[in-house]
Amino acid sequence: MMIRELIERNRTYRRFYQDVEVSQETLRELIDLARLSSTGGNLQSLKYVLSQTPETNMAIFETLKWAGYLKDWDGPVEGEKPSAYVVVLHDQKISKGFYWDHGIAVQSILLGATEKGLGGCQFNAVNRVTLAQVLALPDHFEILTVIALGKPKEVVVIEELGESGDIKYWRDQQGIHHVPKRPLDELIIKS
């Protein structure tokens, strides 16, 4: 699969086939992609918590806020929840800052997941205090983001931004998730 196709297929998925397992081996392969990715100053200060057990998955799920633009939806129901999570941490013993590292790492993980027929959703709306307690993390680990992973159970389509300029994603009556994107010419200021 070429990089453009991977990027086009790498959408934010919020509903999954919960009964389709993501193996520990697959999670480790995805983290290895992040490990091989570029980091600021080559400090490699990111660490990861991998979860695939129902108990830990539920504890992580409870700390996340799902789909801010979908006001009438509280997140996936039982049977549609992620089957795995990756919690991305910054090890403050290694460095004071994490620069852009977690963005690069998350993109590598999600592209790798896409290549394997999986999908994911990155969360920054996380109750970090509760999650750190649930995971019994030492104080020197800072939670940066959480990635939900699983086999996607929804269709996500990219469409051109409408005349209204509204960038909010939405779902139609068939449950298809629509994501408006600005046109390329609007993004390029000078060439």
N, C-alpha and C positions, 0 to 999 in steps of 0.2 A: 504494500500500500504506500502510495506517495505521501509526502508531508501535507500537501494541500488537502487531500482526501481525509487524512487523519484529523486535521484541524477542523474541517467542515463537519465531521462526524463527532468530534469532541464537544458535545453540548452539555449544558447543566441539566442533569436528570434528577428528578425528585421523587420518582416512583420506580420501584424495582420488583423483580421476582424474588421475594425474600427467601424462598426455599432453595434458590440456586446459590450454592456455596461458593465463596471466594476462598481458595485454599491458602494456607500459610505460605506455601511455596510461591504462589502467585504474588502475595503481598510482599514477600522478600525480593522477588524479581523486580517489582515496581519500585521498591526502595533502592535497589541497586541502580536503577536508572537515575534516581535522584542523586545517589552517591557519586555517580560518574559525571554529573552536571557541574557546570561552572559555579564557583562560590567566590564571594568577595575576599580578596587577599589569600585565597585558598585555605581559609581558616577551618572550613567544614564544621561549623558549630551547630548544625541542625541534627536533631535526634528525633526518633519516631516511636510512637506507641502503636502497635498493631492489634486490632481487635476483630475477632470473628466469632466469638461465643455469644449466644443469645443474651446472657446476663450482662456482660460488659457492653454489648451493643445497645441494650435498652438503657443502661445508665448513661451512655454517651448521648443517645437520642434525646433523652430528657433535658439535656443542657443546650440544645440547639434551637434556633428560631428559623423556621422554614419559610421561604418565599414571601418576602416583605410586600411585594406588589399584589399578591393574591390575598386580599384582606379577608375573604370568607373561607380560607383554607388553613388549617392548623398543622398541616404536614401529612405525610403518608399514613394510611391506616395499616393495621396489622395485615400481613401478607404482602404489603407493598413497601416495607421498610428496607433500608440497606442491609446487606448481609455481611458487610465489613466496614471498618473505619480505619483511617490513619490519622493520628493526632500528631501534628508537626510542632516540634518544640525547639526552642533556642537554648542551648547550653551556655549560660552566662559565665561559667568557669573558663570557657574557651575564649569568648570575646564579649565585649560590651554591646556590640551592635550586630545585627544580622543582615544589614543592607537589603539587597534585593533577592537574597538567596532563597527565601521560601517561595517567592513567585516562580523562579526558575524551577525549583524542585517540584512544586505542585504541577506545573505544566508538564514536566517530564513524566510524573506519575500518571496524570490523566491521559496523556497521549499513549503511554504504555498500556493503560487500561483499555483505551479505545481499540488499540491494535489487537487486544485479546478478546474483543467482543463485549467488554464491560463498559460501564458508564459511571460517572461520579458527579458529585456536587461539593464545591468548596464552601466552607462556612467561616465567616468572620463574626457573625452574630452568635456568640458562644458565651455561656455563663462559665467563664474561666475559673472562678474561685471554686465553684461546685465541682467542675470537671477535674481540677487539680486534686481536690479532696477524694473524689471517687477513684481516681487512678493512683492515689497515694504518691504523688510526685514530690521529690525533694524540692526545696525552695529555689535552687539554682536553675530549675527548668521553667522557662516562660512558654506558655501555650500561645502559639502564633495563629494557627488555623486548624480546622478539622476537615478531612475529606471523607465523604460518604461514598461507598463503592458497592456495586452490584450489577446484575444484568438488568438493563433498562426495561421498564414496563410501560413506557410512554413514547409518543412520537413528538419530537421537537423539530420545528422548522424555522429557518432563517428567512426573513422577508425584508424588503426595502422599507425604510422608515417612511411613514405616511406624511402627508402634507401638514398634519397637525404638529409634527415634530415630537410626538409622544414616544419616548423610548421604553416605556413600561412593557414588560412581557405580559402575556395574557393567555388564557385557555378558552377555546371555543366550546360549543355544546357537545362536540364529540370527544372532548378532553385533549385535543391536540394543543400543544404548548407552542405559542408563536413568540418569536424573538425578533423585534425590529432592529435593523442595523443601518447606521448612517451610510450613505453612498461613498465610495472611494474618493471621488473628486472633492467631497466636502472635507475629507481628512487631510488632504495634501494642500498645504498652504502655498508652497512655491516649489517648482521643479526646474 
